[in-house]
Amino acid sequence: MSFKDWTKARVLAFDAGVRPWAERSALRSGLYEFLLFGLKQAWACLFGAAMLALLLVTHFLWPDEAPIARYDFLVFGALAIQGLLLTTKLERWDEALVILIFHVVGTVMEVFKTAQGSWIYPEPSLLRIGGVPLFSGFMYAAIGSYIARIWRLFDVRFVGYPPAWAPWALAIGAYVNFFSHHYTVDIRWGLFVFSGVIFARTWFTFTPDLKPRRMPMIVGALLVALFIWFAENLGTFASAWIYPDQQDGWRMVSLAKLGSWYLLIMLSFVLVSLVHRPRPPGEGATTNPLLTGVPEAQPGPRTGPAASKAQLSEP
C-alpha cells in the first residue's frame, strides 16, 4: 500500500468513526469542524514545521565535534524534506517549480539584505552564497509550500477578486522596495494602501468540513503574517539568523516585521496563483488525488459526507 493510500484509509476511517458523534448536536459539529480546521492547517504546514523542528533540534543538540557545520546539515535536511514530499506526492511537481522560484527570489533578497547588515547568519558553513547559507532559501520555500497546500486542502475560492494585473503590481512593487528602500524612499506604506484598495472587496471562501466559510483577503494575509512572525521568533531563538539588536542576547523580533511579512505573503500568493488559478465559488470541483472516480470538472460544489471526506483526505 502506498503512503497516499495508507493516509487516505486512515483519514476516511477517522471521519467514519467521529462524524456520527459530531452530527448529534450543533456544538459537537462545530467542535469537529474546528478540529478539522486545525488538522488541515497542521497538514499544510508540513514543510515549515519540519524545517522549524530541524532548526530547534540542531540548536540544542548539534555536537561541537560534528564532521559538518550545522547550517550545511540543514541544507541536506531541507532537501530530504522536499524530496519526501514529492516522492509521497504530498506536493505536486508544478507547485514545487513555483516554490523553487520563490526559493530563488528569497535567496537573492537574502544575499542583498545580509550585505546591507539587515541580519546575519552567525555560524560557519561551506554551502553558502556570500553571507547566506543555502538552507535560508528553504525557509521561503516553506511559505510557498504552505500557501499552495492550504489552497488545495481548503478548496480556497475568491469573491470580488481584482484584475490579475493588480496583485502582480503589488507583489513586484513589494519585492523591488525590499531592495530600493536602502537607497531611496521607502514606499511600503503606499504598498499597504494599494493592497487595501485592490483587495477591499475581496473575500476568500475556505471549507474546513461541509460548509464553506469566508474571510476578508486582507485579514487572512495578516493572520498568516502573524504566524510567520511567531515562527521567525523561534528561528532567531535557535540562532538560524539574528538581527542586529539580538547580537548581545535574544529578544523578541519587532512587531514592525509584520509589515514585511505581509508584503512577502502577497508575493508568495501571486507566485502560487500561477498553478492555482483564483476561482470563484461554485466553479468546477475539488480534485482529490486520494479518491478515485472524482471528475476534474464536476458541475457545482459537492456537499455532504462525501465532500467532507474528499476535502479532508486531499494531500
C-alpha angles and dihedrals in degrees: 000000000000121000090249092053091046091051091047092051093049093048094049092046090051092049093047091052099045104035097072088055091046094051094060094083143005090246093055091045090053092048091050091049090051090049091051090048090055094045092051091048090051091047090051090051095058096116096042095043092049091050092048091049090052091051093051098041094048091046091060102030108030107122120229090227095053113138092232133038118265092240091053090051089053089057091056091043092053091049089051092051092049092047091049092052091052095043092052090043092237085130126039123233093236089053090048090054092054090045088052089054089052088048090056093043090051094046092052089052091047092054090051096043095048089049087055091050095244089136138341140217102229101195129078123251142160099216100072145112109225106312094343123095111216095241089072093076089060090062088063090043088056090059092050091047091052094051093046093049095043089051090059100035095054096033089235115208130177134230118199095005111182125238110290094247093062099063089043091052089051093048095047092045091051093049093048090048091056085068105027098052088073089065106025142010117331105234098183093116089054088050091051090052091046091052089050091052098048095041098036092109097030120114128171126212122216130182117217092170130337103332125060114236126199139216136173111267093233093051091052092051091049092050092052090048089052093053091047087053089055090050090048090056089055090047094053090044086057090051092241084138133341137208123231093259090054098058093094093046139326120286134164116286112253116265086230086079088072089079092055092048091048091056091045090052089056090052091049091047095056091046091053089047086070088076101023107050113209104252132185121242114281097024111129123324137280111270111224115194091190095059124062126219096033110132122227095236110024108170115254131004119299119239137182131045094319090058091048093051092048093051094043094050096045105118 
